[in-house]
Every structure is written in C-alpha cells, then in structure tokens.
Amino acid sequence: MDKFYVQMDSFSRQLIHDYEGVMKKIAGLGYAGVEIFYALHGGYTPSELKDFLASIGMEVIGSHVELEDTDEQLKYLPDTGCKYIICPGMHIGSLYEAYRAAETLNECGRKARSVGMKYGYHNHSTDFLSFGNKMIIDILIENTDPDLVTFELDAAWAWRAGVNAAEFISRHPGRFELIHVKETVRDISASATIWRVRTSPIRCS
C-alpha cells in the first residue's frame, strides 16, 4: 500500500457548495488524490479537473459509476487521468444472477480497457451471502477476467458480514487493487441503521 485517497462521498454535500475549497482542504490533509463519487466533477472538463487537482498535488485514482452511466463516464474519465471505473455494487438475488453479474463485469471491463482504464467492483455485506457453498463475491472473482476486472474490497462491509478482510484478500491474491477503509458499526436493527463513515480508498501495489 503506497498511496491513500479519499472517497468523495464523504464530502459530497460540501463539494456541491464549495468544490475548490473542499478539494484544497483534502489536499492539505495529505491525501494523494480522490475517488470520484457519482460524477462529482465540479463543473470541470476532464482536462481542467486533472489540471486543477495537479495544481494542489492530487490526482483521480478512480470513480464510482452506476452501470447505466458507464458508457457516458468512460467518455469523460480517461482525460482526467482516472485509472479505475468502479461499479458501486449490484443487487444479486440468485445463483443465476451472480453468474450473469460476472458476465456484465467482464463486458464493462472490455469497455474500460478500450479507453485505457480498468473496471472494478466494490462489495457490500450482501456480497458475502452464499448460494450453496459459494459466496457471491467468490463467484464474481472466479468468473471474471483478472486482466479486465479488479475488485475494491470494502473492509467495513466485510466486517459487517463477519468476514476478516485481510484473510479474504489473501485467498484471492492479485484480485484486489483497491481497498476501502472506513468506520462503521454492526447495529443494523429494524429500528435504526447506524452507519457513520469516513471512506478512504487505499491503492495496493
């Protein structure tokens, strides 16, 4: 792990009102750059965003993009210097859907590679549910091409599911190029869900 980035969801409300000011504060905290959240581009063109971030010592490492927005964002992101376009999660409710999801990730991976980027998948706790003797995330990992698709392990969601993140990564060497580290609690009762997070993607190298 050589660089730490911040996921912009942590500052989404503030960014809407003062994009430049918030970015400068993030840079002042020592982060190497940002992971864009849902097209928070500050109104910049791709090259303008790259230049602005460079002027304050940061870069774009990745961007969370919903599946239906993939094609549009693959037109925008390459010129920002962004390296990863990441699916923020899928609803997978059956074994069939898990295998279909893996096919979709490979398809998106081919699109990303065509513009010089890599596609990734970000897990939630539900991705550790099992169909038979296979967890959903294992099916996704085992049925995607490592040259096309990487994974961004969210350690907090893994912990919510009772999974040791370090042990899980060691079971799949080379498949996790990014890690999300954030604060969370396990109180997900019917009356209230307590989830206060500060998210930091870490690039593995």
Backbone hydrogen bonds, N-H to C=O, Kabsch-Sander energy under -0.5 kcal/mol:
donor,donor_aa,acceptor,acceptor_aa,energy
2,D,203,R,-1.2
3,K,203,R,-0.8
5,Y,201,P,-2.8
6,V,33,G,-1.9
7,Q,199,T,-1.7
8,M,35,E,-2.6
10,S,7,Q,-1.8
11,F,8,M,-1.5
12,S,9,D,-1.3
15,L,11,F,-2.7
16,I,12,S,-1.4
17,H,13,R,-0.8
17,H,14,Q,-0.7
18,D,14,Q,-2.3
22,V,18,D,-2.6
23,M,19,Y,-2.3
24,K,20,E,-2.2
25,K,21,G,-1.7
26,I,22,V,-2.4
27,A,23,M,-2.4
28,G,24,K,-2.0
29,L,25,K,-0.9
29,L,26,I,-0.9
30,G,27,A,-1.6
31,Y,26,I,-1.2
32,A,4,F,-2.9
33,G,4,F,-0.6
34,V,59,E,-2.4
35,E,6,V,-2.3
36,I,34,V,-0.6
36,I,62,G,-2.6
38,Y,36,I,-0.5
38,Y,64,H,-1.2
40,L,37,F,-0.8
41,H,39,A,-1.6
44,Y,41,H,-1.6
49,L,45,T,-2.6
50,K,46,P,-2.2
51,D,47,S,-2.3
52,F,48,E,-2.7
53,L,49,L,-2.6
54,A,50,K,-2.2
55,S,51,D,-1.9
56,I,52,F,-0.7
56,I,53,L,-1.0
57,G,54,A,-1.5
58,M,53,L,-3.2
59,E,32,A,-0.7
61,I,34,V,-2.6
61,I,59,E,-0.6
62,G,34,V,-0.9
63,S,84,Y,-1.4
64,H,36,I,-2.9
65,V,63,S,-0.5
65,V,86,I,-2.7
69,D,66,E,-1.8
70,T,67,L,-1.6
73,Q,69,D,-2.5
74,L,70,T,-2.1
75,K,71,D,-0.6
75,K,72,E,-1.0
76,Y,72,E,-0.9
77,L,73,Q,-3.1
79,D,76,Y,-0.6
80,T,77,L,-2.2
81,G,77,L,-0.5
81,G,78,P,-1.5
82,C,77,L,-1.2
83,K,61,I,-0.9
84,Y,61,I,-1.3
85,I,118,K,-2.2
86,I,63,S,-3.2
87,C,120,G,-3.0
92,I,90,M,-0.8
93,G,91,H,-0.5
98,A,94,S,-1.7
99,Y,95,L,-1.9
100,R,96,Y,-2.3
101,A,97,E,-2.4
102,A,98,A,-1.8
103,E,99,Y,-1.7
104,T,100,R,-2.2
105,L,101,A,-2.5
106,N,102,A,-2.1
107,E,103,E,-2.2
108,C,104,T,-2.6
109,G,105,L,-2.3
110,R,106,N,-2.0
111,K,107,E,-1.7
112,A,108,C,-2.6
113,R,109,G,-2.5
114,S,110,R,-1.5
115,V,111,K,-0.5
115,V,112,A,-1.3
116,G,113,R,-1.7
117,M,112,A,-2.8
118,K,83,K,-2.1
119,Y,148,L,-1.5
120,G,85,I,-2.2
121,Y,150,T,-1.1
122,H,87,C,-2.4
123,N,121,Y,-0.5
123,N,152,E,-1.1
127,D,124,H,-1.5
128,F,125,S,-1.8
129,L,126,T,-1.6
131,F,134,K,-2.9
132,G,130,S,-0.5
134,K,131,F,-1.4
136,I,129,L,-2.6
137,I,127,D,-2.7
139,I,135,M,-2.0
140,L,136,I,-2.2
141,I,137,I,-2.5
142,E,138,D,-2.8
143,N,139,I,-1.3
144,T,141,I,-1.0
148,L,145,D,-1.9
149,V,145,D,-2.9
150,T,119,Y,-2.8
151,F,175,R,-2.0
152,E,121,Y,-2.9
153,L,151,F,-0.7
153,L,178,L,-1.7
155,A,153,L,-0.9
155,A,180,H,-2.5
158,A,154,D,-2.1
159,W,155,A,-2.3
160,R,156,A,-2.3
161,A,157,W,-1.4
162,G,159,W,-1.6
163,V,158,A,-2.8
165,A,163,V,-0.7
168,F,164,N,-2.3
169,I,165,A,-2.5
170,S,166,A,-1.9
171,R,167,E,-1.1
171,R,168,F,-0.5
172,H,168,F,-0.7
172,H,169,I,-1.3
175,R,172,H,-1.9
177,E,151,F,-0.9
177,E,175,R,-0.7
178,L,151,F,-1.2
179,I,202,I,-1.9
180,H,153,L,-3.4
181,V,179,I,-0.5
181,V,200,S,-1.9
185,V,194,I,-0.5
188,I,186,R,-1.3
189,S,192,A,-0.6
194,I,187,D,-2.0
194,I,192,A,-0.6
195,W,193,T,-0.7
197,V,195,W,-0.5
200,S,181,V,-1.6
202,I,179,I,-3.2
203,R,3,K,-1.9
204,C,177,E,-2.3
204,C,202,I,-0.5
